[in-house]
């Protein structure tokens, strides 16, 4: 969606409502509302968070997976001069691998652009004869956000409820 960069969240409020969902941090980046949601074992991202972001349109929502923090704390050396709070602050501000976009205002345009590029590349490969078309297999999918399951072909893997492919996983072939 965007190049990796450090942003400053201004007017930050902790544990505040974002639509119908409580987020951990809500503020602005520039003039754009920006929410952080901390995910960990036993606390998944609520489906309504994506819905709220889609309705708002011009906002950013980043999910930060806190699961690695437990291992990080367990690996601390006895007598460490760095406090747990400082380690957590460093993790949240610097660990890029734990962060993922749930929603970005340019997500729809980026997806359409990527799909168009893929379609063009496939058409070029078909024309050159480097790939051959095959029958599309039927696949069972599950959305980990809303837990819905459905069957569709490999080209149509977006969740029928969320309308997103971000949290879709294959669970097999139809019986």
C-alpha positions as CSV (number, residue, x, y, z in Angstrom):
1,X,0.0,0.0,0.0
2,X,2.8,2.4,0.9
3,X,6.5,2.3,1.4
4,X,7.7,1.4,4.9
5,X,8.0,4.6,6.9
6,X,7.8,5.9,10.4
7,X,4.7,7.9,11.1
8,X,3.6,10.0,14.0
9,X,0.1,9.4,15.3
10,X,-1.2,12.7,16.6
11,X,-4.1,13.3,18.9
12,X,-3.8,9.7,20.1
13,X,-6.4,8.3,22.4
14,X,-6.2,4.9,24.0
15,X,-9.1,2.3,24.1
16,X,-11.6,4.4,22.2
17,X,-14.5,3.5,19.9
18,X,-13.9,3.4,16.2
19,X,-17.4,2.9,14.8
20,X,-18.8,-0.1,16.8
21,X,-15.3,-1.5,17.7
22,X,-13.0,-0.5,20.5
23,X,-9.5,0.0,19.2
24,X,-6.3,0.2,21.2
25,X,-5.1,3.5,19.8
26,X,-7.0,6.0,17.6
27,X,-5.5,9.2,16.3
28,X,-4.6,10.9,13.1
29,X,-1.7,10.8,10.7
30,X,-1.9,14.1,8.9
31,X,-5.6,14.6,8.6
32,X,-6.4,10.9,8.2
33,X,-7.9,8.9,11.1
34,X,-5.5,6.1,12.0
35,X,-6.3,3.1,14.3
36,X,-4.1,0.5,15.9
37,X,-5.5,-2.8,17.0
38,X,-3.4,-5.2,19.1
39,X,-4.0,-8.9,18.3
40,X,-2.8,-11.8,20.4
41,X,-3.8,-15.3,21.2
42,X,-7.4,-15.2,22.4
43,X,-8.0,-11.8,20.9
44,X,-8.7,-11.9,17.2
45,X,-9.4,-8.9,15.0
46,X,-13.2,-8.3,15.0
47,X,-15.0,-8.4,11.6
48,X,-16.7,-5.1,12.3
49,X,-13.3,-3.4,12.3
50,X,-12.8,-4.0,8.6
51,X,-16.5,-3.0,8.0
52,X,-16.0,0.2,9.8
53,X,-12.9,1.1,7.9
54,X,-14.5,0.3,4.6
55,X,-17.5,2.5,5.4
56,X,-15.2,5.3,6.5
57,X,-13.0,4.9,3.4
58,X,-10.3,7.5,4.2
59,X,-8.6,6.0,7.2
60,X,-5.9,3.6,8.1
61,X,-6.1,0.5,10.3
62,X,-3.0,-1.4,11.3
63,X,-3.0,-4.7,13.3
64,X,-0.1,-5.4,15.5
65,X,0.4,-9.0,16.5
66,X,1.7,-9.1,20.1
67,X,2.3,-12.9,20.1
68,X,6.1,-12.5,19.7
69,X,6.2,-10.4,22.9
70,X,5.7,-13.3,25.2
71,X,8.8,-15.1,23.8
72,X,10.7,-11.8,23.8
73,X,10.0,-11.3,27.5
74,X,10.8,-15.0,28.3
75,X,14.2,-14.6,26.6
76,X,15.2,-11.6,28.8
77,X,18.4,-11.9,30.6
78,X,18.3,-11.7,34.4
79,X,19.2,-8.3,35.6
80,X,18.4,-6.6,32.3
81,X,18.7,-2.8,32.5
82,X,15.9,-2.4,30.0
83,X,12.4,-2.3,31.5
84,X,9.5,-4.5,30.1
85,X,7.7,-1.3,29.2
86,X,10.7,-0.1,27.2
87,X,11.0,-3.4,25.4
88,X,7.3,-3.3,24.6
89,X,7.5,0.3,23.3
90,X,10.5,-0.7,21.1
91,X,8.6,-3.7,19.8
92,X,5.5,-1.7,18.9
93,X,7.4,1.1,17.3
94,X,10.1,-0.8,15.4
95,X,9.1,-4.4,14.7
96,X,7.8,-4.3,11.1
97,X,7.1,-8.0,10.9
98,X,4.4,-7.8,13.6
99,X,2.4,-5.2,11.7
100,X,0.0,-5.6,8.9
101,X,-2.5,-3.3,7.2
102,X,-6.1,-4.3,7.8
103,X,-7.3,-1.3,5.8
104,X,-5.6,1.4,3.8
105,X,-7.4,4.0,1.7
106,X,-5.5,2.9,-1.4
107,X,-6.2,-0.9,-0.9
108,X,-8.9,-1.1,-3.5
109,X,-6.9,0.7,-6.2
110,X,-3.8,-1.3,-5.4
111,X,-5.8,-4.6,-5.6
112,X,-7.4,-3.6,-9.0
113,X,-3.9,-2.5,-10.3
114,X,-2.4,-5.8,-9.2
115,X,-5.2,-7.9,-10.7
116,X,-4.9,-5.9,-14.0
117,X,-1.1,-6.5,-14.1
118,X,-1.6,-10.2,-13.4
119,X,-4.3,-10.5,-16.1
120,X,-2.0,-8.8,-18.6
121,X,0.9,-11.0,-17.7
122,X,-1.2,-14.1,-18.0
123,X,-2.6,-13.0,-21.4
124,X,1.0,-12.4,-22.6
125,X,2.1,-15.8,-21.4
126,X,-0.9,-17.5,-23.1
127,X,-0.1,-15.6,-26.3
128,X,3.5,-16.7,-26.2
129,X,2.5,-20.2,-25.4
130,X,4.5,-20.4,-22.1
131,X,1.4,-21.4,-20.2
132,X,-1.7,-23.3,-21.1
133,X,-5.2,-22.7,-19.7
134,X,-6.5,-25.4,-17.4
135,X,-9.9,-26.1,-15.9
136,X,-10.5,-24.1,-12.8
137,X,-10.7,-26.3,-9.7
138,X,-13.4,-25.8,-7.1
139,X,-11.9,-25.0,-3.6
140,X,-13.3,-24.8,-0.1
141,X,-12.4,-21.5,1.6
142,X,-12.8,-20.0,5.1
143,X,-12.6,-16.4,6.2
144,X,-10.7,-16.3,9.4
145,X,-12.3,-12.9,10.2
146,X,-16.0,-13.8,10.0
147,X,-15.6,-17.7,10.1
148,X,-17.8,-18.2,7.0
149,X,-17.0,-21.1,4.7
150,X,-17.8,-21.4,1.0
151,X,-16.8,-23.1,-2.2
152,X,-15.6,-21.3,-5.3
153,X,-13.0,-21.5,-8.0
154,X,-9.4,-20.4,-7.5
155,X,-10.1,-17.1,-9.2
156,X,-12.9,-16.1,-6.9
157,X,-11.4,-16.4,-3.4
158,X,-12.8,-13.2,-1.8
159,X,-15.0,-13.6,1.2
160,X,-18.6,-13.2,0.2
161,X,-19.3,-11.3,3.5
162,X,-16.1,-9.2,4.0
163,X,-15.4,-8.9,0.3
164,X,-11.7,-9.2,1.0
165,X,-9.1,-11.8,0.3
166,X,-6.8,-10.7,3.1
167,X,-8.0,-13.2,5.7
168,X,-9.1,-16.1,3.4
169,X,-7.5,-19.5,3.7
170,X,-8.0,-22.7,1.7
171,X,-9.5,-25.5,3.7
172,X,-9.6,-28.2,1.0
173,X,-11.7,-29.3,-1.9
174,X,-15.5,-29.9,-1.9
175,X,-16.6,-33.3,-0.8
